[in-house]
Amino acid sequence: MKVKNCLIFGGSGQIGSFLIRKLTKNNFRVTVVTRNIHQKGLKIKTQANAGYINIVEANIFEEEKIEKLFSQADYCINLVGILYEKRRGNTFKNIHSIFPKILSKLCKRYNLENFIHISALGINEAIDSKYANSKLEGEKSILENFPKSIILRPSIVFSNSDNFSTLFMTLLSRLPIFPLYYSGKTKFMPIHCSDLTDIIYHIISKGTETQIIECVGPETLTFKEILEILLSLINKKRLLIPFPLTIAKLSAKFFQLLPKPLLTEDQLRLLKYDNIISGKYKTNSDIGLPSKLYFKDEVKKYSYMWRDGGEFSTEKYKFGDKEEKN
């Protein structure tokens, strides 16, 4: 039986690491494209056994170099995405609209079995967001060029290597007060990274006829509830203060000037809209893959790194202390 080859773009991130391990454990060979093999190569190599992973250095817009990889691929998976725009061409339009369009055309040219593209939940409603509009434009091009494509729209994806729960625990452990934009009422359905990669693996191994799938976790949480969970897990008490919209806009204008902004004006606009299932598309539960991992239960496993005492604050050491007292 021929070993299937998965061509992955964006494989050095959170989802990529989980996905590479999942695929290679199940005898898929992966080719990972990265812009900087010296910076990312070692991390990517450690995700799979030798012989199951190939790393190629290329700029995602070097179309001629990328095209050669499609001749040996059975599946293409695009995990590339940005939360804010940078200089040197890292714009929402380039990354979310033009690049997926290029990939979908190459998938059609080389008749790949499937093209799986990671988009985002809630983008239909966020009409005033450049991020959301660029995602929608990319989705439209993909389905026009390669109808066999599957588009996944996840809510917030979390794990011990994310830029969500870990970032907020860092901020909450350092700041005495924390702002609540839109009173913290924005709703999310966080999905664990391993649940999302299970969905991708299911699509590759068994297939699906659904073009757009909303991928969500097993619970709905407001932004305020998420912060309260994180505070309880790191044993901190902080003031969560609702910010007036005018002050929120001013803070976003300031933050987006930083090299790695904590908040941008576009992200602030996105926070107006709930990040939950729309009812217009099938969900991961509808295709027989309901998420099993709850936000608090999973974050608890690595939250000790933000508590006073670090790993010595975990339950196993507390148990040891009780024995000594007895």
C-alpha positions as CSV (number, residue, x, y, z in Angstrom):
1,M,0.0,0.0,0.0
2,K,1.4,3.4,-1.0
3,V,2.1,5.8,1.8
4,K,0.1,9.0,1.4
5,N,2.0,12.3,1.4
6,C,0.6,15.4,3.1
7,L,2.0,18.8,2.1
8,I,1.6,21.2,5.0
9,F,2.0,24.9,5.0
10,G,2.3,26.6,8.5
11,G,3.6,23.4,10.1
12,S,5.8,25.1,12.8
13,G,2.9,26.5,14.8
14,Q,0.6,25.1,17.4
15,I,-1.8,23.2,15.1
16,G,1.1,22.1,12.9
17,S,3.0,20.4,15.7
18,F,-0.1,18.4,16.9
19,L,-1.0,17.5,13.3
20,I,2.4,16.3,12.3
21,R,2.5,13.9,15.3
22,K,-1.0,12.7,14.5
23,L,-0.4,12.0,10.8
24,T,3.0,10.4,11.1
25,K,1.9,8.1,13.9
26,N,-0.7,6.8,11.5
27,N,1.8,6.2,8.7
28,F,1.3,9.3,6.7
29,R,4.4,11.0,5.3
30,V,4.5,14.8,5.6
31,T,6.3,17.5,3.8
32,V,6.5,20.8,5.8
33,V,7.2,24.1,4.1
34,T,8.8,26.7,6.3
35,R,10.3,30.2,5.6
36,N,13.3,29.7,7.9
37,I,14.6,26.2,8.2
38,H,17.4,27.3,10.5
39,Q,14.9,28.8,13.0
40,K,12.1,26.3,12.7
41,G,13.7,23.2,11.3
42,L,14.8,21.6,14.6
43,K,11.4,22.0,16.2
44,I,9.6,20.5,13.2
45,K,12.1,17.5,13.0
46,T,11.3,16.5,16.6
47,Q,7.6,16.0,15.8
48,A,8.1,12.8,13.8
49,N,10.4,9.8,13.2
50,A,13.0,10.0,10.5
51,G,11.7,9.0,7.1
52,Y,8.2,10.3,7.8
53,I,9.0,14.0,7.6
54,N,10.6,16.2,5.0
55,I,11.3,19.9,5.6
56,V,11.5,22.3,2.7
57,E,12.6,26.0,3.0
58,A,10.6,28.3,0.8
59,N,8.8,31.6,0.8
60,I,5.1,30.9,0.5
61,F,5.0,33.1,-2.6
62,E,7.8,31.4,-4.4
63,E,5.2,29.7,-6.7
64,E,7.7,27.8,-8.9
65,K,9.5,26.3,-6.0
66,I,6.2,25.4,-4.2
67,E,4.7,23.9,-7.4
68,K,7.3,21.1,-7.5
69,L,6.1,19.8,-4.2
70,F,2.5,19.3,-5.4
71,S,3.6,16.7,-8.0
72,Q,4.4,14.3,-5.1
73,A,1.5,15.2,-2.7
74,D,-1.8,13.5,-2.2
75,Y,-3.2,16.1,0.2
76,C,-2.5,19.8,0.9
77,I,-3.2,21.4,4.3
78,N,-2.9,25.1,4.8
79,L,-2.5,26.3,8.4
80,V,-1.0,29.7,7.6
81,G,-2.7,32.7,9.2
82,I,-1.9,35.9,11.0
83,L,-3.8,37.8,13.7
84,Y,-2.3,41.2,12.8
85,E,-0.6,42.8,9.8
86,K,3.1,43.4,9.5
87,R,5.4,45.0,7.0
88,R,7.1,43.2,4.1
89,G,4.0,41.8,2.6
90,N,2.5,40.2,5.7
91,T,-0.9,41.6,5.1
92,F,-4.3,40.0,5.6
93,K,-5.0,40.1,1.8
94,N,-1.7,38.4,0.9
95,I,-1.8,35.7,3.6
96,H,-5.6,35.0,3.8
97,S,-6.7,35.7,0.3
98,I,-4.0,35.5,-2.3
99,F,-1.9,32.6,-0.9
100,P,-4.9,30.2,-0.4
101,K,-6.0,31.1,-4.0
102,I,-2.5,30.0,-5.3
103,L,-2.7,26.7,-3.3
104,S,-6.2,25.9,-4.5
105,K,-5.1,26.4,-8.2
106,L,-2.1,24.1,-7.7
107,C,-4.3,21.5,-6.1
108,K,-6.5,21.5,-9.1
109,R,-3.6,21.4,-11.5
110,Y,-2.1,18.3,-9.9
111,N,-5.5,16.8,-9.0
112,L,-4.9,16.3,-5.3
113,E,-7.3,14.2,-3.3
114,N,-8.1,17.0,-1.0
115,F,-7.2,20.5,0.1
116,I,-7.9,21.3,3.8
117,H,-7.8,25.0,4.7
118,I,-8.0,26.4,8.2
119,S,-10.1,29.5,8.3
120,A,-11.9,31.1,11.3
121,L,-15.3,31.0,13.0
122,G,-17.6,34.0,13.0
123,I,-16.2,35.7,9.9
124,N,-19.6,36.0,8.1
125,E,-20.9,38.4,10.7
126,A,-17.7,40.5,11.2
127,I,-18.3,42.6,8.1
128,D,-16.2,45.6,9.4
129,S,-13.1,43.5,10.0
130,K,-10.2,43.4,7.5
131,Y,-9.2,40.0,9.0
132,A,-12.7,38.5,8.5
133,N,-13.1,39.9,5.0
134,S,-9.7,38.5,3.9
135,K,-10.7,35.1,5.3
136,L,-14.0,35.1,3.4
137,E,-12.3,36.2,0.2
138,G,-9.8,33.3,0.5
139,E,-12.6,30.8,1.1
140,K,-14.5,32.0,-1.9
141,S,-11.4,31.6,-4.2
142,I,-10.6,28.1,-2.8
143,L,-14.1,26.7,-3.5
144,E,-14.2,28.3,-6.9
145,N,-10.8,26.9,-7.9
146,F,-11.0,23.5,-6.2
147,P,-14.5,22.4,-5.1
148,K,-13.1,19.3,-3.4
149,S,-11.6,21.5,-0.7
150,I,-12.7,21.3,2.9
151,I,-12.7,24.5,4.9
152,L,-12.5,24.3,8.7
153,R,-13.7,27.2,10.8
154,P,-12.4,26.7,14.4
155,S,-13.3,28.9,17.4
156,I,-10.3,29.7,19.6
157,V,-7.8,26.9,19.5
158,F,-6.0,26.3,22.8
159,S,-3.2,24.0,24.2
160,N,0.0,24.3,26.2
161,S,1.7,25.8,23.2
162,D,-0.9,28.4,22.2
163,N,-0.8,32.1,22.1
164,F,-4.1,32.5,23.9
165,S,-4.4,30.8,27.3
166,T,-0.6,31.1,27.9
167,L,-0.6,34.8,27.0
168,F,-3.5,35.7,29.2
169,M,-2.1,33.8,32.2
170,T,1.1,35.7,31.7
171,L,-0.7,39.0,31.7
172,L,-3.0,38.1,34.5
173,S,-0.1,37.0,36.7
174,R,1.6,40.4,36.2
175,L,-1.2,43.0,35.9
176,P,-3.2,44.1,39.0
177,I,-6.2,45.1,36.8
178,F,-7.3,43.7,33.4
179,P,-9.6,45.4,30.9
180,L,-12.9,43.9,29.7
181,Y,-13.8,44.9,26.2
182,Y,-17.5,45.0,25.4
183,S,-17.9,44.1,29.1
184,G,-16.4,40.7,28.5
185,K,-19.7,39.4,27.1
186,T,-18.3,38.1,23.8
187,K,-18.9,34.3,23.6
188,F,-16.4,31.7,22.5
189,M,-16.4,27.9,22.1
190,P,-12.7,27.0,22.7
191,I,-11.5,23.8,21.0
192,H,-8.4,21.9,22.1
193,C,-5.8,21.5,19.5
194,S,-5.8,17.7,19.7
195,D,-9.6,17.7,19.0
196,L,-9.0,19.9,15.9
197,T,-6.3,17.7,14.6
198,D,-8.5,14.6,15.1
199,I,-11.0,16.3,12.8
200,I,-8.3,17.0,10.1
201,Y,-7.1,13.4,10.4
202,H,-10.7,12.1,10.0
203,I,-11.2,14.1,6.9
204,I,-8.0,12.8,5.3
205,S,-8.5,9.2,6.3
206,K,-12.2,8.8,5.8
207,G,-13.3,11.9,3.8
208,T,-16.4,14.1,4.0
209,E,-18.7,15.8,1.4
210,T,-19.1,18.9,3.6
211,Q,-17.3,21.9,2.2
212,I,-17.4,24.1,5.3
213,I,-17.3,22.7,8.9
214,E,-17.5,24.8,12.0
215,C,-15.1,23.3,14.6
216,V,-16.0,24.1,18.2
217,G,-15.4,22.8,21.7
218,P,-18.0,21.2,24.0
219,E,-18.9,24.4,25.9
220,T,-19.7,28.1,25.4
221,L,-17.8,30.6,27.5
222,T,-17.8,34.4,27.6
223,F,-14.5,36.3,27.6
224,K,-15.0,37.2,31.2
225,E,-15.7,33.6,32.2
226,I,-12.5,32.5,30.4
227,L,-10.5,35.1,32.4
228,E,-12.1,34.0,35.7
229,I,-11.2,30.4,34.9
230,L,-7.6,31.3,34.2
231,L,-7.4,33.4,37.4
232,S,-8.7,30.5,39.5
233,L,-6.2,28.1,37.9
234,I,-3.2,30.4,38.7
235,N,-4.6,31.3,42.2
236,K,-4.7,35.0,41.5
237,K,-7.2,37.7,42.2
238,R,-7.4,40.6,39.8
239,L,-9.8,43.5,39.0
240,L,-11.6,42.9,35.8
241,I,-12.8,46.3,34.7
242,P,-15.1,47.0,31.7
243,F,-13.4,49.6,29.4
244,P,-15.5,52.2,27.6
245,L,-15.2,51.8,23.9
246,T,-13.5,55.2,23.4
247,I,-10.7,54.2,25.8
248,A,-10.5,50.7,24.2
249,K,-10.0,52.2,20.8
250,L,-7.3,54.5,22.0
251,S,-5.5,51.6,23.7
252,A,-5.8,49.5,20.6
253,K,-4.2,52.3,18.5
254,F,-1.3,52.4,20.9
255,F,-0.8,48.6,21.2
256,Q,-0.8,48.1,17.4
257,L,2.3,50.2,17.2
258,L,4.2,47.5,19.1
259,P,6.2,44.8,17.2
260,K,3.9,42.1,18.7
261,P,0.7,44.0,19.5
262,L,-1.5,42.8,22.4
263,L,-4.5,44.3,20.7
264,T,-5.2,46.0,17.3
265,E,-8.2,48.1,16.1
266,D,-9.2,45.3,13.9
267,Q,-9.1,42.7,16.7
268,L,-11.2,45.1,18.8
269,R,-13.8,45.2,16.0
270,L,-13.8,41.4,15.9
271,L,-14.5,41.2,19.7
272,K,-18.0,42.7,19.0
273,Y,-19.1,39.4,17.5
274,D,-19.6,36.1,19.2
275,N,-17.3,33.3,18.1
276,I,-19.8,30.5,18.2
277,I,-21.6,28.2,15.8
278,S,-23.8,30.1,13.3
279,G,-26.3,27.3,12.5
280,K,-25.7,27.8,8.8
281,Y,-23.0,25.1,8.4
282,K,-22.3,21.6,9.8
283,T,-20.2,21.3,12.9
284,N,-17.7,18.7,14.0
285,S,-20.4,17.1,16.0
286,D,-22.6,16.8,12.9
287,I,-19.8,14.7,11.2
288,G,-19.5,12.5,14.2
289,L,-16.5,14.1,15.9
290,P,-17.8,16.1,19.0
291,S,-15.0,17.7,21.0
292,K,-14.3,16.0,24.3
293,L,-11.8,18.3,26.0
294,Y,-13.0,21.1,28.3
295,F,-11.1,24.4,28.6
296,K,-10.7,24.4,32.4
297,D,-9.7,20.7,32.6
298,E,-7.0,21.0,30.0
299,V,-5.5,24.3,30.9
300,K,-5.3,23.1,34.5
301,K,-2.6,20.6,33.3
302,Y,-0.1,23.3,32.5
303,S,-1.4,26.3,34.5
304,Y,1.0,25.5,37.3
305,M,3.8,27.3,35.4
306,W,2.0,30.6,36.2
307,R,1.3,29.9,39.9
308,D,3.6,30.8,42.8
309,G,5.8,27.8,43.4
310,G,5.5,26.5,39.8
311,E,5.4,22.7,39.6
312,F,5.7,22.5,43.4
313,S,2.2,24.0,43.6
314,T,0.6,21.0,41.9
315,E,-1.5,18.5,43.7
316,K,1.1,15.7,43.9
317,Y,3.4,17.9,46.0
318,K,0.5,19.0,48.2
319,F,-0.2,15.3,48.8
320,G,3.4,14.9,49.9
321,D,3.1,17.8,52.3
322,K,0.1,16.2,53.9
323,E,1.9,12.9,54.4
324,E,4.9,14.8,56.1
325,K,2.5,16.6,58.5
326,N,0.9,13.3,59.5
